[in-house]
Structure formats: structure tokens, C-alpha cells
Amino acid sequence: MTTNSKLVIGVGLAAASLAFFLTNAIGGLALLRIAGPGLAPVLGIGAIVLATAAFAVSWNQRSYLVAGLLAAGGTTFAISGLIALARINFAVIEFPGPILGIILGLPILGLGIAKGIRTARTAPSQRSISSQ
């Protein structure tokens, strides 16, 4: 059985991106207090870069796994921004602040949805049909 290296790299990048998104979401404000103001933006920016790289690397590959990981990461990032906004008060929206989680989480969710649609519309290759 052969493995597609681009697909493996795409899945790895998407999984790492989701791990960064979850660390940022779970840590939240505690991450800012413990590690200082420098770590949370690094995790967020790193996750965005990894998600974009996963989408680009797996562009011509059919993978619902990459689509699901990207959608889960974008949803996690957007929801953590909403939770942080609710904690501080919706009436006061600072920029930059938790609103960036929503603004940047939705495009990552969009990448996951676009990848899922492309995967569903792309016909399976002849090699994968004949090997089954």
C-alpha cells in the first residue's frame, strides 16, 4: 500500500494547527497570565500559518480528515474569541482583542468547508478505484 506524502503532510499540519488552536482556546486568559503576553499571539499566528499550509499542501488531495481538522480548528478559534468577549463584556470591543479570534477563526472554518466541498466534488482517481 502506498501513501501519499502530500496528504500525510497536510494531515500532520492540520492536526498541529488544531493542537495550537486548542492550546490557545483552553489556556485563554490563563495563558496570558502565566506565560506573558508573548505566547498567546505566537500560538494563534502559528496555528493560522499551519492551517493555511495544510490547506495549500493538500489542495489536490481528497481528504475529509484535513477538512474536518481545519473546520474544527476554525470553530475552536472563533468560539474561544466569543467566550473571551463574553467574559469582558460585549459592549466594549477592543481592537486588537478577542474579536480577532472571531475574525481569524471564520476564514479557517471557511478553508475547512472549502476543502470538504472540493473533496466531495473531486472524483476519486482511477488508481484508488482499481486498488479496492
Wavefront OBJ file of the C-alpha trace (Angstrom):
o trace
v 0.000 0.000 0.000
v 1.447 3.362 -0.984
v 0.969 6.537 0.985
v 0.631 9.974 -0.490
v 3.272 12.188 1.126
v 1.376 15.429 0.443
v -1.692 14.042 2.138
v 0.327 12.862 5.147
v 1.974 16.283 5.449
v -1.401 18.011 5.088
v -2.956 15.882 7.824
v 0.045 16.487 10.098
v -0.084 20.245 9.565
v -3.848 20.347 10.139
v -3.523 18.269 13.323
v -0.728 20.518 14.623
v -2.846 23.543 13.796
v -5.775 22.110 15.755
v -3.450 21.405 18.692
v -2.306 25.048 18.666
v -5.910 26.278 18.402
v -6.963 24.066 21.322
v -3.999 25.160 23.450
v -4.884 28.772 22.783
v -8.591 28.162 23.499
v -8.111 26.096 26.644
v -5.352 28.310 28.020
v -7.168 31.531 27.201
v -6.563 34.265 29.715
v -4.582 31.938 31.991
v -2.065 31.522 29.186
v -1.590 35.280 29.125
v -1.090 35.468 32.897
v 1.306 32.519 33.191
v 3.421 32.802 30.060
v 3.173 36.516 29.493
v 1.678 38.418 26.608
v 4.054 36.922 24.041
v 2.923 33.287 23.918
v -0.776 33.579 23.044
v -0.228 35.542 19.797
v 2.551 33.152 18.785
v 0.207 30.179 19.213
v -2.576 31.928 17.315
v -0.400 33.093 14.443
v 1.373 29.729 14.304
v -1.953 27.920 14.133
v -3.161 30.171 11.307
v 0.054 29.601 9.338
v -0.138 25.828 9.882
v -3.803 25.698 8.846
v -3.120 27.680 5.688
v -0.126 25.458 4.870
v -2.233 22.317 5.422
v -4.868 23.650 3.049
v -2.288 24.566 0.398
v -0.325 21.300 0.608
v -3.435 19.125 0.409
v -5.172 21.167 -2.310
v -5.184 18.443 -4.975
v -5.676 15.612 -2.479
v -9.052 14.197 -1.456
v -9.230 14.276 2.327
v -12.200 14.667 4.596
v -9.796 14.383 7.537
v -7.954 17.579 6.598
v -11.289 19.309 6.001
v -12.587 18.213 9.401
v -9.427 19.234 11.238
v -9.433 22.671 9.597
v -13.130 23.193 10.332
v -12.669 22.097 13.947
v -9.702 24.435 14.369
v -11.542 27.416 12.914
v -14.601 26.723 15.036
v -12.468 26.393 18.170
v -10.672 29.667 17.455
v -13.921 31.553 16.789
v -15.709 30.135 19.837
v -12.791 30.927 22.135
v -12.953 34.518 20.873
v -16.679 34.628 21.603
v -16.141 33.269 25.109
v -13.421 35.829 25.793
v -15.708 38.608 24.525
v -18.499 37.436 26.817
v -16.149 37.483 29.800
v -15.043 41.065 29.299
v -18.397 42.492 28.134
v -19.866 42.628 24.662
v -20.377 46.385 24.949
v -16.639 47.022 24.974
v -14.902 45.590 21.909
v -11.224 46.453 21.717
v -9.162 46.027 18.632
v -6.862 44.104 18.809
v -8.520 41.844 21.331
v -10.702 38.760 21.494
v -12.585 39.920 18.407
v -9.532 38.827 16.396
v -10.277 35.222 17.358
v -13.635 35.507 15.638
v -12.305 37.451 12.663
v -9.479 34.961 12.080
v -11.370 31.806 13.096
v -14.085 32.180 10.485
v -11.704 32.118 7.473
v -10.047 28.968 8.854
v -13.512 27.430 9.187
v -14.093 28.541 5.585
v -10.915 26.765 4.485
v -12.213 23.572 6.083
v -15.592 23.933 4.376
v -13.933 24.692 1.017
v -11.678 21.648 1.403
v -14.680 19.466 2.220
v -16.623 20.721 -0.794
v -13.627 20.236 -3.077
v -13.103 16.735 -1.700
v -16.760 15.841 -2.273
v -16.774 17.204 -5.825
v -13.466 15.702 -6.924
v -13.928 12.294 -8.487
v -11.827 9.500 -6.994
v -8.780 8.692 -9.077
v -8.691 5.517 -11.153
v -5.788 4.175 -9.095
v -7.787 4.226 -5.859
v -10.819 2.633 -7.550
v -8.808 -0.192 -9.136
v -6.872 -0.968 -5.941
v -10.044 -1.697 -3.952
l 1 2 3 4 5 6 7 8 9 10 11 12 13 14 15 16 17 18 19 20 21 22 23 24 25 26 27 28 29 30 31 32 33 34 35 36 37 38 39 40 41 42 43 44 45 46 47 48 49 50 51 52 53 54 55 56 57 58 59 60 61 62 63 64 65 66 67 68 69 70 71 72 73 74 75 76 77 78 79 80 81 82 83 84 85 86 87 88 89 90 91 92 93 94 95 96 97 98 99 100 101 102 103 104 105 106 107 108 109 110 111 112 113 114 115 116 117 118 119 120 121 122 123 124 125 126 127 128 129 130 131 132
